[in-house]
Amino acid sequence: TRSMEMRSHVVKISNQVAEMERQHAVASITLQHLEGLPENAVTYRPLGKCFVLERPPVLAERMKAVQAKNEADAVGKLKLRQQFIDRLKENEKQLEELMDQFEKASQRSGGASAAAVKH
């Protein structure tokens, strides 16, 4: 159960990282378009379900800040994802060791009962 939960977390984090990468790509494209505009051009930034008038340099700075935050968040998520993967591998290794111990114990008890039957 723990392994399944960890796998679920890894998938969830991977999806979040993919979404952050998509947002990063959108921000990069937006910045490229903003760089080509004159400083006094009319641009709008989204604000909820509406748009607000904003100068291109201000909007570009806002996009760079969002992009930097997404990059930092993605790095954190990737570290967390790796921690889950490491724990998952450790749990699987412990489970295999436990299964080996159980198998050896059952073989010993099976061998001891067979020897008792012969005597």
N, CA and C atoms as an extended XYZ file, in Angstrom:
357
Properties=species:S:1:pos:R:3:atomname:S:1:resname:S:1:resid:I:1 pbc="F F F"
N         0.830       -1.193        0.000 N   THR     1
C         0.000        0.000        0.000 CA  THR     1
C         0.870        1.251        0.000 C   THR     1
N         1.922        1.224        0.813 N   ARG     2
C         2.811        2.377        0.885 CA  ARG     2
C         3.481        2.614       -0.470 C   ARG     2
N         3.892        1.546       -1.116 N   SER     3
C         4.528        1.681       -2.430 CA  SER     3
C         3.562        2.281       -3.447 C   SER     3
N         2.321        1.835       -3.401 N   MET     4
C         1.320        2.379       -4.331 CA  MET     4
C         1.086        3.864       -4.068 C   MET     4
N         1.045        4.243       -2.780 N   GLU     5
C         0.859        5.651       -2.448 CA  GLU     5
C         2.037        6.481       -2.938 C   GLU     5
N         3.247        5.949       -2.753 N   MET     6
C         4.437        6.675       -3.201 CA  MET     6
C         4.452        6.806       -4.719 C   MET     6
N         4.084        5.742       -5.413 N   ARG     7
C         4.015        5.813       -6.877 CA  ARG     7
C         2.999        6.866       -7.310 C   ARG     7
N         1.894        6.938       -6.595 N   SER     8
C         0.870        7.936       -6.901 CA  SER     8
C         1.428        9.347       -6.709 C   SER     8
N         2.189        9.549       -5.623 N   HIS     9
C         2.803       10.856       -5.384 CA  HIS     9
C         3.814       11.198       -6.481 C   HIS     9
N         4.594       10.205       -6.916 N   VAL    10
C         5.582       10.442       -7.976 CA  VAL    10
C         4.878       10.875       -9.255 C   VAL    10
N         3.785       10.210       -9.601 N   VAL    11
C         3.030       10.572      -10.806 CA  VAL    11
C         2.446       11.979      -10.656 C   VAL    11
N         1.909       12.273       -9.489 N   LYS    12
C         1.318       13.591       -9.242 CA  LYS    12
C         2.369       14.690       -9.372 C   LYS    12
N         3.532       14.471       -8.770 N   ILE    13
C         4.598       15.461       -8.842 CA  ILE    13
C         5.102       15.597      -10.273 C   ILE    13
N         5.221       14.484      -10.990 N   SER    14
C         5.656       14.530      -12.382 CA  SER    14
C         4.686       15.351      -13.226 C   SER    14
N         3.399       15.192      -12.978 N   ASN    15
C         2.392       15.975      -13.699 CA  ASN    15
C         2.509       17.463      -13.364 C   ASN    15
N         2.780       17.772      -12.090 N   GLN    16
C         2.938       19.165      -11.690 CA  GLN    16
C         4.162       19.784      -12.367 C   GLN    16
N         5.252       19.020      -12.426 N   VAL    17
C         6.463       19.518      -13.088 CA  VAL    17
C         6.192       19.747      -14.577 C   VAL    17
N         5.475       18.831      -15.202 N   ALA    18
C         5.141       18.998      -16.627 CA  ALA    18
C         4.305       20.257      -16.840 C   ALA    18
N         3.375       20.533      -15.944 N   GLU    19
C         2.552       21.745      -16.048 CA  GLU    19
C         3.419       22.988      -15.868 C   GLU    19
N         4.359       22.933      -14.932 N   MET    20
C         5.257       24.074      -14.729 CA  MET    20
C         6.131       24.303      -15.955 C   MET    20
N         6.580       23.223      -16.587 N   GLU    21
C         7.373       23.355      -17.807 CA  GLU    21
C         6.547       23.975      -18.927 C   GLU    21
N         5.270       23.609      -18.997 N   ARG    22
C         4.382       24.197      -20.002 CA  ARG    22
C         4.203       25.687      -19.738 C   ARG    22
N         3.993       26.056      -18.479 N   GLN    23
C         3.844       27.473      -18.131 CA  GLN    23
C         5.125       28.247      -18.432 C   GLN    23
N         6.264       27.608      -18.207 N   HIS    24
C         7.553       28.230      -18.505 CA  HIS    24
C         7.674       28.493      -20.011 C   HIS    24
N         7.268       27.536      -20.806 N   ALA    25
C         7.325       27.698      -22.263 CA  ALA    25
C         6.405       28.831      -22.714 C   ALA    25
N         5.211       28.908      -22.141 N   VAL    26
C         4.269       29.985      -22.487 CA  VAL    26
C         4.864       31.337      -22.103 C   VAL    26
N         5.468       31.408      -20.916 N   ALA    27
C         6.076       32.665      -20.471 CA  ALA    27
C         7.229       33.066      -21.389 C   ALA    27
N         8.024       32.094      -21.836 N   SER    28
C         9.137       32.384      -22.746 CA  SER    28
C         8.631       32.944      -24.070 C   SER    28
N         7.597       32.339      -24.600 N   ILE    29
C         7.016       32.816      -25.867 CA  ILE    29
C         6.447       34.224      -25.684 C   ILE    29
N         5.766       34.451      -24.577 N   THR    30
C         5.200       35.778      -24.299 CA  THR    30
C         6.308       36.819      -24.203 C   THR    30
N         7.403       36.461      -23.509 N   LEU    31
C         8.520       37.404      -23.393 CA  LEU    31
C         9.123       37.724      -24.755 C   LEU    31
N         9.237       36.728      -25.608 N   GLN    32
C         9.763       36.964      -26.949 CA  GLN    32
C         8.882       37.955      -27.709 C   GLN    32
N         7.574       37.793      -27.585 N   HIS    33
C         6.651       38.708      -28.271 CA  HIS    33
C         6.720       40.113      -27.673 C   HIS    33
N         6.876       40.202      -26.354 N   LEU    34
C         6.931       41.507      -25.704 CA  LEU    34
C         8.196       42.276      -26.085 C   LEU    34
N         9.292       41.560      -26.290 N   GLU    35
C        10.552       42.221      -26.641 CA  GLU    35
C        10.458       42.932      -27.989 C   GLU    35
N         9.609       42.434      -28.863 N   GLY    36
C         9.456       43.037      -30.185 CA  GLY    36
C         8.531       44.241      -30.208 C   GLY    36
N         7.849       44.509      -29.125 N   LEU    37
C         6.907       45.638      -29.088 CA  LEU    37
C         7.603       46.930      -28.671 C   LEU    37
N         7.148       48.056      -29.204 N   PRO    38
C         7.682       49.335      -28.715 CA  PRO    38
C         7.217       49.574      -27.274 C   PRO    38
N         7.984       50.409      -26.560 N   GLU    39
C         7.697       50.618      -25.140 CA  GLU    39
C         6.334       51.247      -24.877 C   GLU    39
N         5.842       52.025      -25.813 N   ASN    40
C         4.559       52.703      -25.604 CA  ASN    40
C         3.380       51.938      -26.216 C   ASN    40
N         3.604       50.697      -26.615 N   ALA    41
C         2.518       49.898      -27.197 CA  ALA    41
C         1.470       49.580      -26.130 C   ALA    41
N         0.257       49.359      -26.584 N   VAL    42
C        -0.825       49.003      -25.680 CA  VAL    42
C        -0.828       47.479      -25.507 C   VAL    42
N        -0.631       47.042      -24.283 N   THR    43
C        -0.686       45.606      -23.985 CA  THR    43
C        -1.593       45.394      -22.782 C   THR    43
N        -2.063       44.205      -22.657 N   TYR    44
C        -2.944       43.861      -21.558 CA  TYR    44
C        -2.413       42.611      -20.874 C   TYR    44
N        -2.566       42.574      -19.581 N   ARG    45
C        -2.211       41.358      -18.844 CA  ARG    45
C        -3.490       40.778      -18.265 C   ARG    45
N        -3.551       39.446      -18.181 N   PRO    46
C        -4.760       38.835      -17.625 CA  PRO    46
C        -4.851       39.072      -16.121 C   PRO    46
N        -6.038       39.320      -15.667 N   LEU    47
C        -6.314       39.495      -14.249 CA  LEU    47
C        -7.650       38.818      -13.985 C   LEU    47
N        -7.583       37.562      -13.579 N   GLY    48
C        -8.803       36.783      -13.401 CA  GLY    48
C        -9.457       36.549      -14.746 C   GLY    48
N       -10.696       36.995      -14.891 N   LYS    49
C       -11.419       36.812      -16.152 CA  LYS    49
C       -11.408       38.070      -17.006 C   LYS    49
N       -10.600       39.058      -16.622 N   CYS    50
C       -10.543       40.280      -17.412 CA  CYS    50
C        -9.085       40.610      -17.722 C   CYS    50
N        -8.855       41.694      -18.423 N   PHE    51
C        -7.507       42.114      -18.802 CA  PHE    51
C        -7.296       43.546      -18.346 C   PHE    51
N        -6.063       43.849      -17.934 N   VAL    52
C        -5.722       45.174      -17.432 CA  VAL    52
C        -4.637       45.760      -18.328 C   VAL    52
N        -4.770       47.033      -18.670 N   LEU    53
C        -3.792       47.723      -19.497 CA  LEU    53
C        -2.475       47.825      -18.734 C   LEU    53
N        -1.375       47.482      -19.431 N   GLU    54
C        -0.063       47.547      -18.795 CA  GLU    54
C         1.001       47.772      -19.857 C   GLU    54
N         2.021       48.547      -19.531 N   ARG    55
C         3.104       48.821      -20.481 CA  ARG    55
C         3.931       47.551      -20.679 C   ARG    55
N         4.465       47.320      -21.884 N   PRO    56
C         5.246       46.109      -22.163 CA  PRO    56
C         6.423       45.859      -21.217 C   PRO    56
N         7.212       46.875      -20.826 N   PRO    57
C         8.327       46.582      -19.911 CA  PRO    57
C         7.852       46.069      -18.544 C   PRO    57
N         6.754       46.639      -18.059 N   VAL    58
C         6.209       46.196      -16.771 CA  VAL    58
C         5.687       44.765      -16.894 C   VAL    58
N         4.993       44.508      -17.988 N   LEU    59
C         4.470       43.161      -18.215 CA  LEU    59
C         5.612       42.164      -18.388 C   LEU    59
N         6.681       42.566      -19.076 N   ALA    60
C         7.840       41.677      -19.260 CA  ALA    60
C         8.486       41.356      -17.913 C   ALA    60
N         8.622       42.348      -17.049 N   GLU    61
C         9.197       42.107      -15.715 CA  GLU    61
C         8.320       41.152      -14.913 C   GLU    61
N         7.025       41.324      -15.016 N   ARG    62
C         6.098       40.436      -14.308 CA  ARG    62
C         6.232       38.997      -14.835 C   ARG    62
N         6.353       38.869      -16.152 N   MET    63
C         6.493       37.531      -16.757 CA  MET    63
C         7.817       36.888      -16.338 C   MET    63
N         8.888       37.686      -16.262 N   LYS    64
C        10.183       37.151      -15.827 CA  LYS    64
C        10.114       36.670      -14.383 C   LYS    64
N         9.393       37.414      -13.548 N   ALA    65
C         9.238       37.006      -12.150 CA  ALA    65
C         8.464       35.695      -12.053 C   ALA    65
N         7.407       35.583      -12.839 N   VAL    66
C         6.616       34.338      -12.854 CA  VAL    66
C         7.469       33.187      -13.359 C   VAL    66
N         8.248       33.455      -14.383 N   GLN    67
C         9.108       32.424      -14.959 CA  GLN    67
C        10.151       31.958      -13.933 C   GLN    67
N        10.758       32.891      -13.220 N   ALA    68
C        11.758       32.539      -12.204 CA  ALA    68
C        11.122       31.726      -11.079 C   ALA    68
N         9.915       32.120      -10.672 N   LYS    69
C         9.221       31.373       -9.614 CA  LYS    69
C         8.903       29.961      -10.076 C   LYS    69
N         8.432       29.814      -11.313 N   ASN    70
C         8.127       28.483      -11.844 CA  ASN    70
C         9.371       27.605      -11.905 C   ASN    70
N        10.498       28.189      -12.286 N   GLU    71
C        11.748       27.427      -12.336 CA  GLU    71
C        12.144       26.945      -10.954 C   GLU    71
N        12.050       27.836       -9.963 N   ALA    72
C        12.398       27.462       -8.589 CA  ALA    72
C        11.450       26.385       -8.070 C   ALA    72
N        10.157       26.530       -8.352 N   ASP    73
C         9.177       25.533       -7.925 CA  ASP    73
C         9.442       24.187       -8.590 C   ASP    73
N         9.798       24.217       -9.863 N   ALA    74
C        10.061       22.975      -10.589 CA  ALA    74
C        11.277       22.257      -10.008 C   ALA    74
N        12.309       23.004       -9.666 N   VAL    75
C        13.502       22.394       -9.055 CA  VAL    75
C        13.121       21.731       -7.730 C   VAL    75
N        12.337       22.426       -6.927 N   GLY    76
C        11.882       21.858       -5.653 CA  GLY    76
C        11.050       20.603       -5.851 C   GLY    76
N        10.162       20.635       -6.831 N   LYS    77
C         9.314       19.468       -7.111 CA  LYS    77
C        10.155       18.294       -7.608 C   LYS    77
N        11.168       18.577       -8.436 N   LEU    78
C        12.019       17.502       -8.934 CA  LEU    78
C        12.809       16.860       -7.794 C   LEU    78
N        13.269       17.673       -6.839 N   LYS    79
C        13.964       17.127       -5.670 CA  LYS    79
C        13.020       16.251       -4.852 C   LYS    79
N        11.808       16.741       -4.649 N   LEU    80
C        10.816       15.976       -3.900 CA  LEU    80
C        10.486       14.671       -4.615 C   LEU    80
N        10.349       14.742       -5.922 N   ARG    81
C        10.071       13.548       -6.718 CA  ARG    81
C        11.194       12.526       -6.555 C   ARG    81
N        12.443       12.999       -6.594 N   GLN    82
C        13.575       12.094       -6.438 CA  GLN    82
C        13.588       11.465       -5.047 C   GLN    82
N        13.210       12.226       -4.028 N   GLN    83
C        13.132       11.683       -2.667 CA  GLN    83
C        12.094       10.566       -2.612 C   GLN    83
N        10.945       10.771       -3.242 N   PHE    84
C         9.917        9.727       -3.272 CA  PHE    84
C        10.431        8.488       -4.003 C   PHE    84
N        11.124        8.693       -5.111 N   ILE    85
C        11.654        7.554       -5.868 CA  ILE    85
C        12.667        6.793       -5.018 C   ILE    85
N        13.538        7.520       -4.311 N   ASP    86
C        14.527        6.866       -3.450 CA  ASP    86
C        13.843        6.068       -2.334 C   ASP    86
N        12.829        6.655       -1.707 N   ARG    87
C        12.086        5.943       -0.656 CA  ARG    87
C        11.378        4.718       -1.222 C   ARG    87
N        10.840        4.874       -2.405 N   LEU    88
C        10.143        3.762       -3.049 CA  LEU    88
C        11.103        2.612       -3.296 C   LEU    88
N        12.293        2.919       -3.802 N   LYS    89
C        13.294        1.875       -4.030 CA  LYS    89
C        13.704        1.219       -2.717 C   LYS    89
N        13.864        2.024       -1.681 N   GLU    90
C        14.237        1.491       -0.370 CA  GLU    90
C        13.146        0.569        0.172 C   GLU    90
N        11.894        0.985        0.039 N   ASN    91
C        10.775        0.146        0.499 CA  ASN    91
C        10.697       -1.160       -0.284 C   ASN    91
N        10.911       -1.087       -1.592 N   GLU    92
C        10.870       -2.300       -2.408 CA  GLU    92
C        12.006       -3.246       -2.024 C   GLU    92
N        13.179       -2.680       -1.725 N   LYS    93
C        14.311       -3.507       -1.300 CA  LYS    93
C        14.001       -4.171        0.038 C   LYS    93
N        13.435       -3.430        0.975 N   GLN    94
C        13.069       -3.992        2.275 CA  GLN    94
C        12.016       -5.081        2.116 C   GLN    94
N        11.081       -4.870        1.218 N   LEU    95
C        10.040       -5.864        0.969 CA  LEU    95
C        10.647       -7.148        0.390 C   LEU    95
N        11.587       -7.004       -0.539 N   GLU    96
C        12.256       -8.178       -1.104 CA  GLU    96
C        13.039       -8.934       -0.032 C   GLU    96
N        13.739       -8.203        0.852 N   GLU    97
C        14.485       -8.841        1.930 CA  GLU    97
C        13.538       -9.577        2.867 C   GLU    97
N        12.416       -8.967        3.175 N   LEU    98
C        11.427       -9.604        4.039 CA  LEU    98
C        10.867      -10.869        3.402 C   LEU    98
N        10.595      -10.804        2.104 N   MET    99
C        10.096      -11.984        1.395 CA  MET    99
C        11.143      -13.095        1.390 C   MET    99
N        12.421      -12.731        1.192 N   ASP   100
C        13.494      -13.733        1.238 CA  ASP   100
C        13.586      -14.376        2.618 C   ASP   100
N        13.500      -13.572        3.655 N   GLN   101
C        13.540      -14.101        5.018 CA  GLN   101
C        12.359      -15.018        5.275 C   GLN   101
N        11.201      -14.629        4.826 N   PHE   102
C        10.006      -15.445        5.006 CA  PHE   102
C        10.148      -16.774        4.272 C   PHE   102
N        10.689      -16.714        3.053 N   GLU   103
C        10.887      -17.922        2.252 CA  GLU   103
C        11.887      -18.855        2.925 C   GLU   103
N        12.993      -18.325        3.438 N   LYS   104
C        13.997      -19.137        4.122 CA  LYS   104
C        13.425      -19.759        5.390 C   LYS   104
N        12.639      -18.985        6.132 N   ALA   105
C        12.031      -19.501        7.358 CA  ALA   105
C        11.038      -20.601        7.049 C   ALA   105
N        10.284      -20.439        5.981 N   SER   106
C         9.311      -21.478        5.630 CA  SER   106
C        10.020      -22.737        5.138 C   SER   106
N        11.163      -22.573        4.454 N   GLN   107
C        11.928      -23.743        4.012 CA  GLN   107
C        12.525      -24.474        5.216 C   GLN   107
N        13.015      -23.730        6.201 N   ARG   108
C        13.571      -24.351        7.410 CA  ARG   108
C        12.492      -25.101        8.172 C   ARG   108
N        11.340      -24.495        8.315 N   SER   109
C        10.274      -25.152        9.070 CA  SER   109
C         9.727      -26.335        8.285 C   SER   109
N         9.730      -26.244        6.965 N   GLY   110
C         9.299      -27.373        6.131 CA  GLY   110
C        10.311      -28.500        6.197 C   GLY   110
N        11.600      -28.172        6.223 N   GLY   111
C        12.653      -29.179        6.326 CA  GLY   111
C        12.659      -29.828        7.685 C   GLY   111
N        12.393      -29.054        8.749 N   ALA   112
C        12.366      -29.616       10.101 CA  ALA   112
C        11.189      -30.539       10.279 C   ALA   112
N        10.044      -30.223        9.719 N   SER   113
C         8.884      -31.088        9.860 CA  SER   113
C         9.063      -32.357        9.039 C   SER   113
N         9.753      -32.303        7.916 N   ALA   114
C        10.033      -33.488        7.110 CA  ALA   114
C        10.989      -34.401        7.851 C   ALA   114
N        11.993      -33.832        8.551 N   ALA   115
C        12.938      -34.640        9.313 CA  ALA   115
C        12.244      -35.281       10.506 C   ALA   115
N        11.293      -34.603       11.113 N   ALA   116
C        10.564      -35.162       12.253 CA  ALA   116
C         9.688      -36.318       11.796 C   ALA   116
N         9.161      -36.264       10.591 N   VAL   117
C         8.305      -37.350       10.073 CA  VAL   117
C         9.144      -38.590        9.831 C   VAL   117
N        10.403      -38.444        9.375 N   LYS   118
C        11.265      -39.588        9.096 CA  LYS   118
C        11.625      -40.319       10.377 C   LYS   118
N        11.782      -39.630       11.486 N   HIS   119
C        12.156      -40.277       12.734 CA  HIS   119
C        10.963      -40.852       13.346 C   HIS   119
